Amino acid sequence: MADASLWTALADPHRRAIVALLLERPRPVGEIVQACGLSQPSTSKHLKVLREAGLVQVRQDAQRRVYALDPAPIAELDAWLDPYRRLWNTSLDRLGRRLDETSVGPEEPTTKD
């Protein structure tokens, strides 16, 4: 099962926004601050939670810290969700078939003579 800290980290919308940014490419803290519209201290706190959950890695580049997404915890979460995804896909497929069976075709246009 996925680690509880992973769920906690992803529960916050600001942290999910940071993860989405890092999905595009690694970014220095300043870019993350600007893109998220948060203060630097608040962004740093969110990055710390993401780092402790194993979702991001940080490297020093001269005077800046550059954060990158670590795909391993996301893969673990994806693997854990897979049976549920299959359950939902099966249910949605059944619903789609049922709707196809009960749907009425398009109405024929009426003509006025």
C-alpha positions in Angstrom: 0.0 0.0 0.0 1.1 3.6 -0.6 2.8 5.2 2.3 0.5 7.5 4.4 2.9 10.4 4.1 2.4 10.2 0.3 -1.3 10.6 0.7 -0.8 13.4 3.2 1.6 15.2 0.9 -0.8 14.9 -2.1 -3.8 16.0 -0.1 -2.9 19.7 -0.2 -3.8 21.5 -3.5 -0.7 23.7 -3.3 1.5 20.6 -3.2 -0.4 19.0 -6.1 0.2 22.2 -8.1 3.9 22.0 -7.3 4.0 18.3 -8.4 2.2 19.3 -11.6 4.9 22.0 -12.2 7.7 19.5 -11.6 6.1 17.0 -13.9 7.0 19.4 -16.8 10.7 19.8 -15.7 12.9 20.4 -12.7 12.6 23.9 -11.3 14.5 26.2 -8.9 12.6 27.3 -5.8 12.2 30.9 -7.2 10.3 29.6 -10.2 8.1 27.5 -8.1 7.3 30.5 -5.8 6.5 32.6 -8.8 4.4 30.0 -10.6 2.4 29.1 -7.5 1.9 32.6 -6.1 2.9 31.6 -2.6 5.4 33.2 -0.4 9.0 31.7 -0.4 8.6 30.4 3.2 5.3 28.8 2.4 6.7 27.2 -0.8 9.7 25.9 1.1 7.4 24.3 3.7 5.4 22.5 1.0 8.6 21.4 -0.7 9.8 20.0 2.6 6.7 17.9 2.9 7.0 16.7 -0.7 10.7 15.9 -0.1 10.0 14.0 3.1 7.3 11.9 1.3 9.9 11.1 -1.3 8.0 12.8 -4.1 10.7 15.3 -5.0 14.5 15.4 -5.0 16.6 18.5 -4.5 20.0 19.3 -5.9 22.2 22.3 -5.3 23.1 24.3 -8.5 25.5 27.0 -7.4 23.4 29.3 -5.1 20.0 27.7 -6.0 18.1 24.6 -5.0 16.6 22.8 -8.0 13.7 20.4 -7.3 12.7 17.5 -9.5 9.9 15.0 -9.4 10.9 11.5 -8.2 8.6 9.1 -10.2 9.1 6.1 -7.9 6.4 7.0 -5.3 4.0 7.9 -8.0 4.6 4.5 -9.6 3.9 2.9 -6.3 0.7 4.8 -5.9 -0.3 3.9 -9.5 0.3 0.2 -8.8 -1.8 0.4 -5.6 -4.7 2.2 -7.5 -4.6 -0.3 -10.4 -7.2 -2.8 -9.1 -9.6 0.1 -8.2 -9.0 1.6 -11.7 -9.9 -1.8 -13.2 -13.0 -2.0 -11.1 -14.2 1.5 -12.2 -13.3 0.8 -15.8 -15.4 -2.4 -15.7 -18.3 -0.6 -14.1 -18.1 2.3 -16.6 -17.9 -0.1 -19.5 -21.1 -1.8 -18.2 -22.8 1.5 -17.8 -21.8 2.5 -21.4 -23.2 -0.7 -22.8 -26.4 -0.3 -20.9 -26.8 3.3 -22.1 -26.1 2.1 -25.7 -28.8 -0.5 -25.3 -31.4 1.9 -24.0 -30.6 4.9 -26.1 -33.1 6.0 -28.7 -31.6 6.9 -32.1 -31.9 10.5 -33.4 -35.4 11.6 -34.2 -36.4 11.7 -37.8 -37.1 15.3 -38.9 -40.7 15.9 -39.6 -41.6 17.5 -42.9 -44.5 19.8 -43.4 -46.4 19.5 -46.6 
